[in-house]
Amino acid sequence: MADLILKKRNGTETTRIVVGEGIPRISYLSLEGFDWLLNAFSTRVGGVSTRQYESMNLSFTQGDDDAKVRENFRLFASSMGIRPEQMVYSHQTHTTNVCEVNESHMGMGICKERSFSDIDGIMTDVPGVCLVTSYADCVPLYFVDPVHNAIALSHSGWRGTIGNICQNTVDEMHRRYGTVPADLVACIGPSICADCYEVSADVADVFKEAYDENDRVVLPALSGEEGKYQLDLTAANVVNMKKAGILPEHISLPDLCTCCNKEGLHSHRGSHGKRGGLCAFLMIR
């Protein structure tokens, strides 16, 4: 694959590209301030997969050779200075379920079978346990509690957004770690932008019921086609974060659209479903 070139969204830049062992990864500036934390988001560059999966494919569910996906995880982990055996990979089915993981879960989903299923959010306060969630347009949600040194990652597609996995994650962190929402530092990861995400009326109507018109979550279709709308999942998740008690100044927005950058990032919409997968990573050192 050609050199990585990513087109930024308009507005403040919230991420930068970090290169380790020749493999690029996206890093959130707001999370780099915590020296006890490691954060990353993958790109399509630096792996061994071919064809529609080229080249850093981190999904086992799209038809790629499992051995190649495991090698991609090995390469990406090494570029971060860790091992795949430290990772815990969620089992995402567009639920709002969140579970806590620890040392006993390390390697699950990559090196060994999971002991859990139907989990779209994972959290921990254990150093050395790397949380991993998977994407190809849906919204990654990063949560960091700098008071209790606890972290979470959640996958929020349109179903997870309307079901408010954000609130579930904050509630679970409060229940398990004593997290105060106002202390949380949150990031919304690279995901599909409103301009690229056209939906039909049945989906739009669900969001119209759940969000105020001033939230500008449901927008007129750029195509002008009747019964079609543009859906802004970033805006919806910002509303969810604020309602959960996260302070606006503690929320970093995505500056990258997966679909606008389909050459450098896997995008379901941009590839018409012929794609690999990206992953978000979050770990207490």
Buried (B, 14 or more C-beta within 10 A) or exposed (E): EEEBEBEBBEEEEBBEEBEBEEBBBBBBBBBBEBEEBBBBBBBBBBBBBEEBBBBBBBBBEBEBBEEBBBBBBBBBBBBBEBBBEBBBBBBBEBBBBBBBBEEEBBBBBBBEEBEBEEBBBBBBBBEEBBBBBBBBBBBBBBBBBBEBBBBBBBBBBBBBBBBBBBBBBBBBBBEBBEBBBEBBBBBBBBBBBBBBBBBEEEBBEBBBEBBEEEBBBBBEBEEEEEEBBBBBBBBBBBBBBBEBBBBEEBBBBBBBBBBBBBBBBBBBBBBEEEBBBBBBBBBBE
